[in-house]
C-alpha cells in the first residue's frame, strides 16, 4: 500500500509524518503521473481556493476525479474536504465529487480554533481529539452519504460516501493516528458498490 498525499499546498508534510509513524509508505502527489503510483489519496488542510487554482493549473482536477471514479480511497481534511465537495456555496474550482453542501470558515477565525473530543463511526477506543482551524461544516448530505460524526449541537464534521471520506478537523495535527488507520483499513478501502 502506498498512500499519496496531495502536495499542492497546505499541511501535507504533517500527513506524511503520521503515515511514517504508522509505517505506511507515502508519495507527494503534485502531477497527474504521481497518481499512477498510489493506492489511496489524502488531501490535506490548507486553503481550498489555492488548491483549486493550482489543481487547475497543473491539470489535476480530471485525474483526481478519475481516481475517485475508479473506486480508490480518497480522504479530504478541512480544505481537502471543501475541495471534494459538490457545493461550497460560492464559485471556486473543486472536484465536486462528494454529495455534500459545505460552509467554509463556519467556526470563525484562526483565533477561534479549538479541540474537541469526538465520537466517530468506525474509530473505536474513546473520544478522538478533533482539531478545528477555520474549519468548514457540512450543512447537508446527499442520500448516498453516511454521517460519521456530529458535534453535540448536531453539526456534521465527518462523512463518507463510498470510497470518499471527509473530515472538517485535522487528524494530521494530533499524535492520534486512529483516523488515518481507519482510512487505510480494509473496512474503508473495500469499495462499496451500489
Ligand atoms: N479555511 C480554509 C478554507 O476555506 C480551510 C482551513 C484549513 O484547512 N484549516 O479553505
py3Dmol code that shows the C-alpha trace and the ligand (Angstrom):
import py3Dmol

protein = """\
ATOM      1  CA  UNK A   1       0.000   0.000   0.000  1.00  0.00           C
ATOM      2  CA  UNK A   2       1.359   3.409  -0.987  1.00  0.00           C
ATOM      3  CA  UNK A   3      -0.609   6.416   0.215  1.00  0.00           C
ATOM      4  CA  UNK A   4      -0.450   9.583  -1.864  1.00  0.00           C
ATOM      5  CA  UNK A   5      -0.724  12.969  -0.202  1.00  0.00           C
ATOM      6  CA  UNK A   6      -1.812  15.887  -2.379  1.00  0.00           C
ATOM      7  CA  UNK A   7       1.078  18.331  -2.060  1.00  0.00           C
ATOM      8  CA  UNK A   8      -0.094  21.411  -3.972  1.00  0.00           C
ATOM      9  CA  UNK A   9      -0.287  23.497  -0.779  1.00  0.00           C
ATOM     10  CA  UNK A  10      -1.136  23.132   2.900  1.00  0.00           C
ATOM     11  CA  UNK A  11      -0.068  20.725   5.640  1.00  0.00           C
ATOM     12  CA  UNK A  12       0.789  17.691   3.517  1.00  0.00           C
ATOM     13  CA  UNK A  13       4.074  17.233   5.442  1.00  0.00           C
ATOM     14  CA  UNK A  14       2.092  16.629   8.639  1.00  0.00           C
ATOM     15  CA  UNK A  15       0.060  13.858   6.946  1.00  0.00           C
ATOM     16  CA  UNK A  16       3.269  12.280   5.681  1.00  0.00           C
ATOM     17  CA  UNK A  17       4.710  12.402   9.212  1.00  0.00           C
ATOM     18  CA  UNK A  18       1.684  10.490  10.557  1.00  0.00           C
ATOM     19  CA  UNK A  19       1.980   7.909   7.765  1.00  0.00           C
ATOM     20  CA  UNK A  20       5.692   7.495   8.597  1.00  0.00           C
ATOM     21  CA  UNK A  21       4.824   6.937  12.264  1.00  0.00           C
ATOM     22  CA  UNK A  22       2.344   4.168  11.436  1.00  0.00           C
ATOM     23  CA  UNK A  23       4.679   2.563   8.903  1.00  0.00           C
ATOM     24  CA  UNK A  24       2.772   3.398   5.690  1.00  0.00           C
ATOM     25  CA  UNK A  25       4.790   4.355   2.608  1.00  0.00           C
ATOM     26  CA  UNK A  26       3.768   7.673   1.081  1.00  0.00           C
ATOM     27  CA  UNK A  27       4.319   9.781  -2.007  1.00  0.00           C
ATOM     28  CA  UNK A  28       3.757  13.523  -2.528  1.00  0.00           C
ATOM     29  CA  UNK A  29       1.233  13.973  -5.320  1.00  0.00           C
ATOM     30  CA  UNK A  30       1.592  17.108  -7.461  1.00  0.00           C
ATOM     31  CA  UNK A  31       1.159  15.960 -11.033  1.00  0.00           C
ATOM     32  CA  UNK A  32      -1.203  13.530 -12.765  1.00  0.00           C
ATOM     33  CA  UNK A  33       1.560  10.959 -13.199  1.00  0.00           C
ATOM     34  CA  UNK A  34       2.123  10.848  -9.405  1.00  0.00           C
ATOM     35  CA  UNK A  35      -1.401   9.434  -9.024  1.00  0.00           C
ATOM     36  CA  UNK A  36      -0.432   6.352 -11.023  1.00  0.00           C
ATOM     37  CA  UNK A  37       1.897   5.286  -8.208  1.00  0.00           C
ATOM     38  CA  UNK A  38      -0.545   5.453  -5.307  1.00  0.00           C
ATOM     39  CA  UNK A  39      -3.341   3.265  -3.946  1.00  0.00           C
ATOM     40  CA  UNK A  40      -5.109   5.973  -1.932  1.00  0.00           C
ATOM     41  CA  UNK A  41      -5.058   9.774  -1.771  1.00  0.00           C
ATOM     42  CA  UNK A  42      -5.164  12.145   1.201  1.00  0.00           C
ATOM     43  CA  UNK A  43      -5.918  15.833   0.572  1.00  0.00           C
ATOM     44  CA  UNK A  44      -4.659  17.984   3.467  1.00  0.00           C
ATOM     45  CA  UNK A  45      -5.715  21.141   5.242  1.00  0.00           C
ATOM     46  CA  UNK A  46      -4.687  24.440   3.751  1.00  0.00           C
ATOM     47  CA  UNK A  47      -6.559  26.923   1.593  1.00  0.00           C
ATOM     48  CA  UNK A  48      -9.149  25.384  -0.686  1.00  0.00           C
ATOM     49  CA  UNK A  49      -9.134  28.332  -3.115  1.00  0.00           C
ATOM     50  CA  UNK A  50      -5.375  27.819  -3.582  1.00  0.00           C
ATOM     51  CA  UNK A  51      -5.864  24.065  -4.054  1.00  0.00           C
ATOM     52  CA  UNK A  52      -8.409  24.833  -6.756  1.00  0.00           C
ATOM     53  CA  UNK A  53      -6.225  27.302  -8.616  1.00  0.00           C
ATOM     54  CA  UNK A  54      -3.138  25.078  -8.534  1.00  0.00           C
ATOM     55  CA  UNK A  55      -5.100  21.937  -9.417  1.00  0.00           C
ATOM     56  CA  UNK A  56      -6.496  23.676 -12.496  1.00  0.00           C
ATOM     57  CA  UNK A  57      -3.036  24.944 -13.447  1.00  0.00           C
ATOM     58  CA  UNK A  58      -1.399  21.512 -13.099  1.00  0.00           C
ATOM     59  CA  UNK A  59      -4.231  19.640 -14.811  1.00  0.00           C
ATOM     60  CA  UNK A  60      -5.103  17.702 -11.663  1.00  0.00           C
ATOM     61  CA  UNK A  61      -8.902  18.062 -11.483  1.00  0.00           C
ATOM     62  CA  UNK A  62      -9.819  15.379 -14.018  1.00  0.00           C
ATOM     63  CA  UNK A  63      -7.145  12.857 -12.950  1.00  0.00           C
ATOM     64  CA  UNK A  64      -8.260  13.047  -9.296  1.00  0.00           C
ATOM     65  CA  UNK A  65     -11.921  12.683 -10.337  1.00  0.00           C
ATOM     66  CA  UNK A  66     -10.972   9.623 -12.412  1.00  0.00           C
ATOM     67  CA  UNK A  67      -9.034   8.211  -9.448  1.00  0.00           C
ATOM     68  CA  UNK A  68     -12.176   8.548  -7.305  1.00  0.00           C
ATOM     69  CA  UNK A  69     -14.408   7.095 -10.030  1.00  0.00           C
ATOM     70  CA  UNK A  70     -12.058   4.099 -10.215  1.00  0.00           C
ATOM     71  CA  UNK A  71     -13.012   3.382  -6.592  1.00  0.00           C
ATOM     72  CA  UNK A  72      -9.694   4.318  -4.992  1.00  0.00           C
ATOM     73  CA  UNK A  73      -9.967   5.701  -1.445  1.00  0.00           C
ATOM     74  CA  UNK A  74      -9.739   9.474  -1.127  1.00  0.00           C
ATOM     75  CA  UNK A  75      -9.847  11.480   2.110  1.00  0.00           C
ATOM     76  CA  UNK A  76     -10.069  15.252   2.483  1.00  0.00           C
ATOM     77  CA  UNK A  77      -9.232  17.002   5.769  1.00  0.00           C
ATOM     78  CA  UNK A  78     -10.564  20.546   6.222  1.00  0.00           C
ATOM     79  CA  UNK A  79      -9.597  22.370   2.987  1.00  0.00           C
ATOM     80  CA  UNK A  80      -9.357  18.895   1.419  1.00  0.00           C
ATOM     81  CA  UNK A  81     -12.988  18.282   2.427  1.00  0.00           C
ATOM     82  CA  UNK A  82     -14.003  21.543   0.730  1.00  0.00           C
ATOM     83  CA  UNK A  83     -12.096  20.503  -2.372  1.00  0.00           C
ATOM     84  CA  UNK A  84     -14.083  17.228  -2.531  1.00  0.00           C
ATOM     85  CA  UNK A  85     -17.491  18.855  -2.148  1.00  0.00           C
ATOM     86  CA  UNK A  86     -20.216  19.302  -4.730  1.00  0.00           C
ATOM     87  CA  UNK A  87     -21.466  22.606  -3.260  1.00  0.00           C
ATOM     88  CA  UNK A  88     -19.296  25.085  -1.353  1.00  0.00           C
ATOM     89  CA  UNK A  89     -21.728  27.998  -1.568  1.00  0.00           C
ATOM     90  CA  UNK A  90     -19.524  30.055  -3.870  1.00  0.00           C
ATOM     91  CA  UNK A  91     -17.742  29.870  -7.166  1.00  0.00           C
ATOM     92  CA  UNK A  92     -14.321  28.260  -6.757  1.00  0.00           C
ATOM     93  CA  UNK A  93     -12.821  25.246  -8.524  1.00  0.00           C
ATOM     94  CA  UNK A  94     -13.419  21.983  -6.661  1.00  0.00           C
ATOM     95  CA  UNK A  95     -13.584  18.323  -7.613  1.00  0.00           C
ATOM     96  CA  UNK A  96     -17.347  18.381  -7.000  1.00  0.00           C
ATOM     97  CA  UNK A  97     -17.332  14.622  -6.357  1.00  0.00           C
ATOM     98  CA  UNK A  98     -18.857  14.273  -2.914  1.00  0.00           C
ATOM     99  CA  UNK A  99     -22.553  14.963  -2.489  1.00  0.00           C
ATOM    100  CA  UNK A 100     -22.206  17.384   0.418  1.00  0.00           C
ATOM    101  CA  UNK A 101     -23.005  21.053   0.881  1.00  0.00           C
ATOM    102  CA  UNK A 102     -20.272  22.819   2.805  1.00  0.00           C
ATOM    103  CA  UNK A 103     -19.996  26.140   4.618  1.00  0.00           C
ATOM    104  CA  UNK A 104     -16.416  27.430   4.722  1.00  0.00           C
ATOM    105  CA  UNK A 105     -14.895  29.079   7.793  1.00  0.00           C
ATOM    106  CA  UNK A 106     -18.042  28.169   9.695  1.00  0.00           C
ATOM    107  CA  UNK A 107     -16.454  28.289  13.141  1.00  0.00           C
ATOM    108  CA  UNK A 108     -14.882  31.733  12.885  1.00  0.00           C
ATOM    109  CA  UNK A 109     -11.333  32.944  12.590  1.00  0.00           C
ATOM    110  CA  UNK A 110      -7.945  31.362  13.261  1.00  0.00           C
ATOM    111  CA  UNK A 111      -8.131  32.644  16.848  1.00  0.00           C
ATOM    112  CA  UNK A 112     -11.371  30.694  17.327  1.00  0.00           C
ATOM    113  CA  UNK A 113      -9.585  27.355  16.715  1.00  0.00           C
ATOM    114  CA  UNK A 114     -10.483  24.631  19.204  1.00  0.00           C
ATOM    115  CA  UNK A 115     -10.017  20.957  20.015  1.00  0.00           C
ATOM    116  CA  UNK A 116     -12.954  18.738  20.935  1.00  0.00           C
ATOM    117  CA  UNK A 117     -13.309  15.073  21.853  1.00  0.00           C
ATOM    118  CA  UNK A 118     -15.241  13.359  19.062  1.00  0.00           C
ATOM    119  CA  UNK A 119     -17.021  10.065  18.605  1.00  0.00           C
ATOM    120  CA  UNK A 120     -16.503   8.932  15.015  1.00  0.00           C
ATOM    121  CA  UNK A 121     -18.232   5.928  13.445  1.00  0.00           C
ATOM    122  CA  UNK A 122     -15.525   3.392  12.552  1.00  0.00           C
ATOM    123  CA  UNK A 123     -12.966   4.818  15.005  1.00  0.00           C
ATOM    124  CA  UNK A 124     -13.045   2.731  18.192  1.00  0.00           C
ATOM    125  CA  UNK A 125     -11.446   3.416  21.551  1.00  0.00           C
ATOM    126  CA  UNK A 126     -12.769   6.575  23.201  1.00  0.00           C
ATOM    127  CA  UNK A 127     -13.016  10.219  22.165  1.00  0.00           C
ATOM    128  CA  UNK A 128     -10.822  11.333  19.293  1.00  0.00           C
ATOM    129  CA  UNK A 129      -9.104  14.757  19.584  1.00  0.00           C
ATOM    130  CA  UNK A 130     -10.650  16.823  16.791  1.00  0.00           C
ATOM    131  CA  UNK A 131      -8.578  19.912  15.927  1.00  0.00           C
ATOM    132  CA  UNK A 132     -10.667  22.626  14.209  1.00  0.00           C
ATOM    133  CA  UNK A 133      -8.885  25.531  12.466  1.00  0.00           C
ATOM    134  CA  UNK A 134     -11.043  27.865  10.331  1.00  0.00           C
ATOM    135  CA  UNK A 135     -12.916  24.677   9.660  1.00  0.00           C
ATOM    136  CA  UNK A 136     -15.816  24.090   7.301  1.00  0.00           C
ATOM    137  CA  UNK A 137     -19.010  22.410   8.406  1.00  0.00           C
ATOM    138  CA  UNK A 138     -21.154  20.085   6.337  1.00  0.00           C
ATOM    139  CA  UNK A 139     -24.578  21.739   6.035  1.00  0.00           C
ATOM    140  CA  UNK A 140     -26.308  18.860   4.302  1.00  0.00           C
ATOM    141  CA  UNK A 141     -25.538  15.497   2.739  1.00  0.00           C
ATOM    142  CA  UNK A 142     -26.999  13.565  -0.174  1.00  0.00           C
ATOM    143  CA  UNK A 143     -28.733  10.212   0.201  1.00  0.00           C
ATOM    144  CA  UNK A 144     -25.559   8.212  -0.583  1.00  0.00           C
ATOM    145  CA  UNK A 145     -23.583   9.936   2.156  1.00  0.00           C
ATOM    146  CA  UNK A 146     -23.177   8.462   5.620  1.00  0.00           C
ATOM    147  CA  UNK A 147     -22.660  10.900   8.507  1.00  0.00           C
ATOM    148  CA  UNK A 148     -19.790   9.629  10.673  1.00  0.00           C
ATOM    149  CA  UNK A 149     -19.509  12.353  13.286  1.00  0.00           C
ATOM    150  CA  UNK A 150     -21.503  15.278  14.632  1.00  0.00           C
ATOM    151  CA  UNK A 151     -20.789  17.843  17.337  1.00  0.00           C
ATOM    152  CA  UNK A 152     -23.176  17.928  20.339  1.00  0.00           C
ATOM    153  CA  UNK A 153     -25.289  20.585  18.558  1.00  0.00           C
ATOM    154  CA  UNK A 154     -25.763  18.310  15.537  1.00  0.00           C
ATOM    155  CA  UNK A 155     -23.194  19.976  13.247  1.00  0.00           C
ATOM    156  CA  UNK A 156     -21.800  17.396  10.803  1.00  0.00           C
ATOM    157  CA  UNK A 157     -17.993  17.246  10.852  1.00  0.00           C
ATOM    158  CA  UNK A 158     -17.211  13.877   9.232  1.00  0.00           C
ATOM    159  CA  UNK A 159     -18.897  11.909   6.476  1.00  0.00           C
ATOM    160  CA  UNK A 160     -18.304   9.171   3.978  1.00  0.00           C
ATOM    161  CA  UNK A 161     -19.620   8.440   0.506  1.00  0.00           C
ATOM    162  CA  UNK A 162     -18.392   5.064  -0.733  1.00  0.00           C
ATOM    163  CA  UNK A 163     -14.632   5.455  -1.187  1.00  0.00           C
ATOM    164  CA  UNK A 164     -14.627   9.140  -0.142  1.00  0.00           C
ATOM    165  CA  UNK A 165     -14.004  10.269   3.432  1.00  0.00           C
ATOM    166  CA  UNK A 166     -14.261  13.878   4.599  1.00  0.00           C
ATOM    167  CA  UNK A 167     -13.367  15.402   7.968  1.00  0.00           C
ATOM    168  CA  UNK A 168     -13.682  19.102   8.922  1.00  0.00           C
ATOM    169  CA  UNK A 169     -10.954  18.657  11.509  1.00  0.00           C
ATOM    170  CA  UNK A 170      -7.229  17.842  11.223  1.00  0.00           C
ATOM    171  CA  UNK A 171      -6.144  14.312  12.239  1.00  0.00           C
ATOM    172  CA  UNK A 172      -2.699  15.174  10.835  1.00  0.00           C
ATOM    173  CA  UNK A 173      -2.200  17.667  13.680  1.00  0.00           C
ATOM    174  CA  UNK A 174      -2.566  15.219  16.578  1.00  0.00           C
ATOM    175  CA  UNK A 175      -0.476  12.322  17.838  1.00  0.00           C
ATOM    176  CA  UNK A 176      -3.557  10.099  17.486  1.00  0.00           C
ATOM    177  CA  UNK A 177      -3.402   8.134  14.207  1.00  0.00           C
ATOM    178  CA  UNK A 178      -6.755   6.372  14.522  1.00  0.00           C
ATOM    179  CA  UNK A 179      -8.468   8.219  11.664  1.00  0.00           C
ATOM    180  CA  UNK A 180      -5.508   7.524   9.369  1.00  0.00           C
ATOM    181  CA  UNK A 181      -5.688   3.866  10.403  1.00  0.00           C
ATOM    182  CA  UNK A 182      -9.436   3.816   9.730  1.00  0.00           C
ATOM    183  CA  UNK A 183      -8.955   5.377   6.289  1.00  0.00           C
ATOM    184  CA  UNK A 184      -6.278   2.843   5.364  1.00  0.00           C
ATOM    185  CA  UNK A 185      -8.142  -0.141   6.845  1.00  0.00           C
ATOM    186  CA  UNK A 186      -9.636  -2.797   4.649  1.00  0.00           C
ATOM    187  CA  UNK A 187     -13.022  -1.907   6.115  1.00  0.00           C
ATOM    188  CA  UNK A 188     -12.783   1.509   4.476  1.00  0.00           C
ATOM    189  CA  UNK A 189     -10.905   0.644   1.318  1.00  0.00           C
ATOM    190  CA  UNK A 190     -13.298  -2.107   0.342  1.00  0.00           C
ATOM    191  CA  UNK A 191     -15.261  -0.355  -2.370  1.00  0.00           C
ATOM    192  CA  UNK A 192     -18.967  -0.092  -1.828  1.00  0.00           C
ATOM    193  CA  UNK A 193     -20.928  -0.808  -4.944  1.00  0.00           C
ATOM    194  CA  UNK A 194     -24.455   0.408  -5.275  1.00  0.00           C
TER     195      UNK A 194
END
"""
ligand_1 = """\
10
LIG
N -10.478 27.989 5.773
C -9.836 27.149 4.823
C -10.622 27.088 3.513
O -11.690 27.588 3.463
C -9.649 25.748 5.385
C -8.793 25.826 6.615
C -7.990 24.608 6.918
O -7.780 23.716 6.068
N -7.508 24.579 8.135
O -10.152 26.560 2.544
"""
view = py3Dmol.view(width=600, height=400)
view.addModel(protein, "pdb")
view.setStyle({"model": 0}, {"cartoon": {"style": "trace"}})
view.addModel(ligand_1, "xyz")
view.setStyle({"model": 1}, {"stick": {}})
view.zoomTo()
view.show()
